[in-house]
Amino acid sequence: MTQVTAFASPLYFDKVAQDLNTLLDALGYIDDLYPVCWVGYDGKEDTYPEVYINDGTKVNLRVMPDSTRSMSFFVVTGEMIEIDDIGFAIPMAYCVWMNLQLVDTTKLYDYTAEVVRDVYNVINNYGGYNISVELQDPFPEFSQLSKEVAANTMRPYSGFRMEFTRNIQTCSW
């Protein structure tokens, strides 16, 4: 994985992603935990997730599934909503792609639901709310990933999207 530099003092959605990546890494499911991805374009309609490397250059990285590694990233799914002049509600999604045979070689069954449960518990304990899970189309804003999912929907591959909202306080009184 190309290393993405963590923010020294992340704010808003970057803080949520960075905090959650630290907590989610402890689960041991995901090899490459990326921060917030944005929509990159190939032509007018072909889209893919793209993350800024955050190393002081103008380099962005295309984040694509790999059959030899599991990966995850965040997307901001809507507008940040101001809450009483002290913070924001930030709607986000956590997107995961994995090869189940490589993530846990001792499990010979589809254990996607176990991963979803564990990720749900991390996000919920972190203060995420309005949590929902999408298994059929985990990457709707990225046409290149949707093609990848359509071509690789059979096990051992698995993917899901967990949407949630997290409140971030910006003022300390």
C-alpha positions in Angstrom: 0.0 0.0 0.0 1.1 3.5 -0.7 1.4 5.3 2.6 -1.0 8.1 3.2 0.3 10.5 5.8 -1.9 11.1 8.8 -3.0 14.6 9.7 -1.2 16.2 12.7 -4.4 17.9 13.8 -7.3 16.5 11.7 -10.6 18.3 11.7 -14.2 17.4 10.9 -14.5 14.4 8.6 -10.7 13.8 8.5 -10.7 13.5 12.3 -13.6 11.0 12.2 -11.9 8.9 9.6 -8.5 9.0 11.3 -9.9 8.2 14.7 -12.0 5.3 13.3 -9.1 3.9 11.3 -7.1 3.6 14.5 -10.0 1.8 16.2 -10.9 -0.4 13.2 -7.2 -1.4 12.6 -7.4 -3.2 16.0 -10.0 -5.6 14.5 -7.3 -7.0 12.2 -9.6 -7.4 9.2 -8.3 -4.8 6.8 -4.8 -4.5 5.3 -5.1 -1.0 3.8 -7.2 1.5 5.8 -7.5 4.7 3.8 -8.9 8.0 5.0 -11.7 10.0 3.2 -11.8 9.4 -0.5 -13.2 11.7 -3.1 -14.6 11.0 -6.6 -11.9 10.9 -9.3 -12.9 11.0 -13.0 -11.7 9.1 -16.0 -13.6 10.9 -18.8 -17.0 12.3 -18.0 -18.7 9.4 -16.4 -16.2 6.8 -15.3 -15.5 7.4 -11.6 -13.2 5.9 -8.9 -12.2 6.6 -5.3 -9.2 8.8 -4.9 -7.3 9.9 -1.8 -4.8 12.7 -1.3 -1.5 11.2 -0.2 -1.1 14.2 2.2 2.7 14.4 1.8 2.9 18.1 0.7 2.8 17.2 -3.0 -0.2 17.3 -5.3 -0.3 13.5 -5.6 -3.5 11.6 -5.3 -3.9 7.8 -5.2 -6.6 5.8 -7.0 -8.0 3.3 -4.4 -9.0 0.0 -6.1 -9.7 -3.5 -4.9 -6.9 -6.0 -5.0 -7.4 -9.7 -4.7 -4.4 -10.1 -2.5 -5.3 -7.4 0.1 -8.3 -6.1 1.9 -9.0 -2.3 1.8 -11.3 0.3 3.3 -12.0 4.0 2.9 -14.4 6.6 4.0 -16.6 8.9 2.0 -18.6 12.0 3.0 -22.2 11.3 2.0 -23.8 14.7 2.5 -23.5 18.2 3.8 -22.2 18.9 7.2 -25.0 20.3 9.3 -24.2 22.9 12.0 -25.4 22.1 15.5 -26.1 25.0 17.9 -23.0 26.9 16.9 -20.7 24.4 18.6 -20.2 21.7 16.1 -21.4 19.7 13.1 -23.2 16.5 12.2 -21.2 14.8 9.5 -22.8 12.1 7.4 -20.2 9.5 6.2 -19.8 6.0 5.0 -17.2 3.4 5.6 -16.6 1.2 2.6 -14.9 -2.2 2.7 -13.6 -4.7 0.1 -12.0 -8.0 1.2 -11.0 -11.4 0.1 -12.4 -13.6 2.9 -10.0 -16.4 2.2 -7.0 -14.1 3.0 -8.5 -12.1 5.9 -9.0 -15.2 8.1 -7.7 -18.4 6.6 -9.2 -20.5 9.5 -12.8 -19.6 8.5 -14.1 -21.7 5.6 -17.5 -19.9 5.4 -18.9 -16.5 4.5 -18.3 -14.5 7.7 -19.1 -11.1 6.3 -21.9 -10.7 8.9 -19.3 -11.1 11.6 -17.1 -8.3 10.2 -20.2 -6.1 9.8 -21.1 -6.7 13.4 -17.6 -5.8 14.6 -17.4 -2.7 12.5 -20.9 -1.6 13.6 -19.8 -2.0 17.3 -16.7 0.2 16.7 -18.6 2.9 14.9 -21.5 2.8 17.4 -19.1 3.0 20.4 -17.3 5.9 18.8 -20.5 7.9 18.7 -21.8 7.1 15.3 -25.6 7.1 14.9 -28.2 6.5 12.2 -26.0 3.5 11.2 -27.1 1.5 8.1 -25.5 -1.3 6.1 -25.5 -1.8 2.4 -24.3 -5.2 1.1 -25.6 -5.2 -2.5 -24.1 -1.9 -3.9 -21.4 -0.7 -1.5 -19.7 1.7 -3.9 -22.6 3.6 -5.7 -20.7 6.8 -6.4 -17.8 4.9 -8.1 -18.6 3.3 -11.4 -15.2 1.5 -11.7 -15.8 -0.2 -8.3 -19.3 -1.0 -9.2 -18.0 -2.8 -12.3 -15.4 -4.6 -10.1 -18.1 -5.7 -7.7 -20.3 -6.9 -10.5 -17.4 -9.0 -11.9 -16.4 -10.4 -8.5 -19.6 -10.9 -6.5 -18.9 -14.5 -5.8 -17.1 -15.6 -2.7 -14.4 -15.4 -1.5 -14.8 -11.6 -2.3 -17.0 -9.5 -0.1 -17.8 -5.9 0.4 -20.1 -3.6 2.3 -20.8 0.0 3.1 -21.8 1.3 6.5 -23.4 4.7 6.5 -23.5 6.7 9.7 -23.5 10.2 11.2 -21.0 11.5 13.8 -21.3 14.8 15.7 -18.0 16.8 16.0 -17.7 19.6 18.5 -15.7 22.6 17.1 -16.0 24.9 20.1 -14.9 24.1 23.6 -16.6 26.1 26.4 
